[in-house]
Amino acid sequence: MPTAIIRLAGAVSVSPATVTGARFIFCSDFMKPIGVFFVISQSETSNSKHSKMKVIVSDEIESVCPDFVGACVDAQVVNTAYSEGLWEEINLLGDTFRATFTTETLKDQPGIAATRRVYRACGKDPSRYRPASEALIRRMLQGKSLYQINTLVDLINLASIKYGYSIGGFDAGKFVGDTLTLGVGRAGEPYEGIGRGPINIEGLPVYRDAQGGVGTPTSDNERTKIDMGTTHLIVLINGYDGNEEHVRANAEEIIRLVNAYCQGHDASYKLFR
């Protein structure tokens, strides 16, 4: 039966006929429950439709990370400027992280550690060009607030820090062509990071469409960024640790967040290697 996972907060009435099960949802890697979620039957399953966007992993990535597994999440959405419920989830996770990690032990988190290894294998210093997931969690651990951008960007940041994977979120309508290829940045390759201006992506893993680079684990490109007009969302999850189960869980979490906070529909994901 198609299902969706939703969180029930406060006094909520649910018809017994629609509840097919209940489970604790744990914060990834810590095994601490962050709430009780119920499984509710619905008309669509999160993986019933597949994205038309093709994603190819190049030989140069396979040579440095043969176990790589990624996921492409595709959804129709309505963006908003801010979601109070989403930020309650973000702040709750921040409390958990500050009680669990330090800025040094953070580097041992599997998704982050694997991404740092790939950076080094490609010739990039991960302490100078930090993976986005690591940079976001470090802000939390230092007592700083995460940047509040808009609901789509904010929920992608939440999904990234929860699982430790660097995740790219894109406005699918801004891609050129129907294929994305994951390769390694070249010397002098033009790339404008969001809010950062031109950055040197030589030695960074990079997704390219028919026009050029659109996303790296450090920063996505200004050209394909999410904005308030975004209605077709593509999210790319980078599992450099090769943990398919974890990557799937991350994709399903993104679909939960999109459905809960951005009126998500026609949401699906597919794995790629």
C-alpha positions as CSV (number, residue, x, y, z in Angstrom):
1,M,0.0,0.0,0.0
2,P,1.4,3.5,-0.8
3,T,2.4,5.3,2.4
4,A,3.7,8.6,3.6
5,I,5.4,9.3,6.9
6,I,4.1,12.3,8.8
7,R,4.8,13.6,12.3
8,L,2.0,14.2,14.7
9,A,2.5,17.1,17.1
10,G,0.0,17.9,19.9
11,A,-3.5,16.6,19.9
12,V,-4.2,15.2,16.5
13,S,-7.1,13.0,15.4
14,V,-6.4,10.3,12.9
15,S,-8.9,7.8,11.6
16,P,-7.9,4.3,12.7
17,A,-8.6,3.1,9.2
18,T,-5.8,5.2,7.8
19,V,-3.1,4.4,10.3
20,T,-1.0,1.5,9.1
21,G,1.8,1.6,11.7
22,A,3.8,3.8,14.0
23,R,7.5,4.2,14.5
24,F,10.2,6.2,16.2
25,I,12.3,8.3,13.9
26,F,15.9,8.6,15.1
27,C,18.4,11.3,14.4
28,S,20.8,9.6,12.0
29,D,24.0,8.2,13.6
30,F,22.9,9.0,17.1
31,M,20.0,6.6,17.7
32,K,18.2,9.3,19.7
33,P,14.5,9.5,19.0
34,I,13.3,12.9,17.7
35,G,9.7,12.1,17.6
36,V,7.0,9.6,16.8
37,F,5.8,9.4,13.3
38,F,2.8,7.5,12.0
39,V,2.5,5.8,8.6
40,I,-0.6,7.0,6.8
41,S,-2.0,5.5,3.6
42,Q,-2.2,8.0,0.7
43,S,-2.8,8.1,-3.1
44,E,0.8,8.3,-4.1
45,T,4.0,6.6,-3.0
46,S,7.1,8.6,-2.7
47,N,8.8,6.4,-5.3
48,S,6.0,5.7,-7.7
49,K,7.3,8.1,-10.4
50,H,10.8,8.5,-11.6
51,S,12.6,11.7,-12.6
52,K,13.2,12.2,-16.3
53,M,16.6,13.8,-15.5
54,K,19.4,11.4,-16.3
55,V,22.4,11.4,-13.9
56,I,25.7,9.9,-15.0
57,V,28.7,9.2,-12.8
58,S,32.0,9.6,-14.7
59,D,34.9,7.3,-14.7
60,E,37.0,9.9,-12.9
61,I,34.6,9.8,-9.9
62,E,34.4,6.0,-10.0
63,S,38.2,5.8,-9.9
64,V,38.4,7.7,-6.6
65,C,35.2,6.4,-5.1
66,P,34.1,3.1,-6.6
67,D,31.4,2.6,-3.9
68,F,29.7,5.9,-4.6
69,V,25.9,5.9,-4.6
70,G,23.7,8.9,-5.2
71,A,20.0,9.7,-5.3
72,C,18.1,12.1,-7.4
73,V,14.9,13.5,-5.8
74,D,12.3,15.0,-8.1
75,A,9.2,16.9,-6.8
76,Q,6.7,19.6,-7.7
77,V,6.6,22.2,-5.0
78,V,5.4,25.5,-3.8
79,N,8.1,27.6,-2.1
80,T,7.6,30.0,0.8
81,A,9.7,32.5,2.6
82,Y,9.7,30.8,6.0
83,S,8.2,27.8,7.8
84,E,7.9,27.9,11.6
85,G,7.4,24.1,11.8
86,L,10.5,23.4,9.7
87,W,12.6,25.7,11.9
88,E,11.3,23.9,15.0
89,E,12.8,20.7,13.5
90,I,16.1,22.4,12.7
91,N,16.5,23.8,16.2
92,L,15.7,20.5,17.8
93,L,18.3,18.8,15.7
94,G,20.8,21.5,16.6
95,D,20.3,20.8,20.3
96,T,21.0,17.1,19.6
97,F,24.1,17.8,17.6
98,R,25.6,20.2,20.3
99,A,25.1,17.4,22.9
100,T,26.8,14.8,20.6
101,F,29.5,16.3,18.5
102,T,32.5,18.7,18.7
103,T,34.0,20.4,15.6
104,E,36.7,17.7,15.7
105,T,34.6,14.6,16.2
106,L,32.3,15.9,13.5
107,K,34.9,15.0,10.9
108,D,34.4,11.3,11.8
109,Q,30.7,11.3,10.8
110,P,30.7,8.7,7.9
111,G,29.2,10.9,5.2
112,I,31.4,13.8,6.0
113,A,34.6,11.6,6.4
114,A,33.9,9.9,3.1
115,T,33.4,13.3,1.3
116,R,36.6,14.6,2.8
117,R,38.5,11.5,1.5
118,V,37.2,12.1,-2.0
119,Y,38.3,15.7,-1.9
120,R,41.8,14.7,-1.0
121,A,41.8,12.0,-3.7
122,C,40.8,14.7,-6.2
123,G,43.5,17.1,-5.0
124,K,41.4,19.5,-2.9
125,D,41.9,20.4,0.8
126,P,38.7,19.7,2.6
127,S,39.6,22.0,5.5
128,R,39.8,25.0,3.0
129,Y,36.9,23.9,0.8
130,R,34.6,22.3,3.4
131,P,31.7,20.1,2.3
132,A,28.5,22.0,2.8
133,S,27.1,19.5,5.4
134,E,30.2,19.9,7.5
135,A,30.2,23.7,7.3
136,L,26.5,23.8,8.3
137,I,27.0,21.5,11.3
138,R,30.1,23.5,12.4
139,R,27.9,26.6,12.6
140,M,25.5,24.8,14.9
141,L,28.3,23.5,17.1
142,Q,29.8,27.0,17.3
143,G,26.4,28.4,18.6
144,K,25.7,30.2,15.4
145,S,22.3,30.2,13.7
146,L,21.9,28.7,10.3
147,Y,21.2,31.1,7.5
148,Q,17.5,31.3,6.8
149,I,17.0,31.5,3.1
150,N,13.6,30.2,2.0
151,T,11.7,27.0,2.9
152,L,13.1,24.8,0.1
153,V,16.7,25.8,0.8
154,D,16.1,25.5,4.6
155,L,14.7,22.0,4.3
156,I,17.5,20.8,2.1
157,N,20.0,22.1,4.7
158,L,18.1,20.2,7.4
159,A,18.2,17.0,5.4
160,S,21.9,17.5,4.7
161,I,22.9,18.0,8.3
162,K,20.7,15.2,9.6
163,Y,22.5,12.6,7.4
164,G,25.9,14.2,6.9
165,Y,25.7,14.2,3.1
166,S,26.4,17.3,1.0
167,I,23.2,17.8,-1.0
168,G,22.5,19.9,-4.0
169,G,19.1,21.5,-4.5
170,F,18.2,23.0,-7.9
171,D,15.4,24.6,-9.8
172,A,15.0,22.0,-12.5
173,G,13.6,24.6,-14.9
174,K,17.0,26.2,-15.1
175,F,19.0,23.2,-16.2
176,V,20.1,23.0,-19.8
177,G,19.4,19.6,-21.3
178,D,18.1,16.5,-19.6
179,T,21.4,15.0,-18.4
180,L,23.7,15.7,-15.4
181,T,27.2,14.3,-15.3
182,L,29.2,14.0,-12.1
183,G,32.9,14.6,-12.8
184,V,35.8,16.5,-11.3
185,G,36.4,20.3,-11.8
186,R,39.1,21.4,-14.2
187,A,41.6,24.2,-13.9
188,G,40.1,27.5,-15.0
189,E,36.6,26.1,-15.3
190,P,34.1,29.0,-14.7
191,Y,31.8,28.6,-11.8
192,E,29.8,31.1,-9.7
193,G,29.0,29.8,-6.3
194,I,25.8,31.0,-4.7
195,G,26.5,34.1,-2.7
196,R,30.3,33.5,-3.2
197,G,31.1,34.8,-6.6
198,P,33.6,32.9,-8.8
199,I,35.2,30.0,-7.0
200,N,38.0,27.6,-8.0
201,I,36.4,24.2,-8.5
202,E,39.5,22.5,-9.8
203,G,39.7,19.1,-8.0
204,L,36.1,19.4,-6.6
205,P,33.4,16.8,-7.6
206,V,31.0,18.7,-9.8
207,Y,27.7,18.1,-11.6
208,R,27.5,19.5,-15.1
209,D,24.5,20.0,-17.4
210,A,24.9,20.9,-21.1
211,Q,26.1,24.4,-20.3
212,G,28.5,23.7,-17.5
213,G,28.9,23.2,-13.7
214,V,25.8,23.4,-11.5
215,G,26.7,21.9,-8.2
216,T,29.6,20.8,-6.0
217,P,29.6,19.5,-2.4
218,T,31.0,22.9,-1.3
219,S,28.6,25.3,-3.2
220,D,25.9,25.1,-5.8
221,N,25.9,27.4,-8.8
222,E,24.1,30.7,-9.0
223,R,22.7,29.8,-12.4
224,T,20.5,27.0,-11.2
225,K,19.7,28.1,-7.7
226,I,16.3,27.7,-6.0
227,D,14.3,30.9,-5.6
228,M,10.8,31.9,-4.6
229,G,9.5,31.0,-8.1
230,T,10.8,27.4,-8.1
231,T,8.0,24.9,-8.7
232,H,10.1,21.9,-10.0
233,L,12.7,20.8,-7.5
234,I,15.7,18.5,-8.2
235,V,17.8,17.4,-5.2
236,L,21.0,15.4,-5.6
237,I,22.4,13.4,-2.6
238,N,26.0,12.4,-2.7
239,G,26.7,9.1,-0.8
240,Y,30.5,9.0,-1.0
241,D,30.4,6.4,1.8
242,G,28.6,3.9,-0.4
243,N,25.8,3.4,2.2
244,E,22.7,2.8,0.0
245,E,20.4,2.4,2.9
246,H,21.4,5.7,4.3
247,V,21.1,7.4,0.9
248,R,17.6,6.0,0.5
249,A,16.6,7.2,4.0
250,N,17.9,10.7,3.2
251,A,15.9,10.8,-0.1
252,E,12.8,9.7,1.8
253,E,13.4,12.3,4.4
254,I,13.6,15.0,1.8
255,I,10.3,13.8,0.3
256,R,8.7,13.9,3.8
257,L,9.9,17.5,4.3
258,V,8.8,18.7,0.9
259,N,5.3,17.2,1.4
260,A,5.1,18.6,4.9
261,Y,6.3,22.1,4.2
262,C,6.2,22.9,0.5
263,Q,3.0,21.3,-0.8
264,G,5.0,18.6,-2.5
265,H,3.4,16.3,-5.0
266,D,4.5,13.9,-7.7
267,A,7.6,13.3,-5.5
268,S,10.0,10.5,-6.4
269,Y,13.6,9.5,-6.2
270,K,16.0,7.2,-8.0
271,L,19.4,5.9,-7.2
272,F,22.4,6.3,-9.5
273,R,26.0,5.0,-9.5
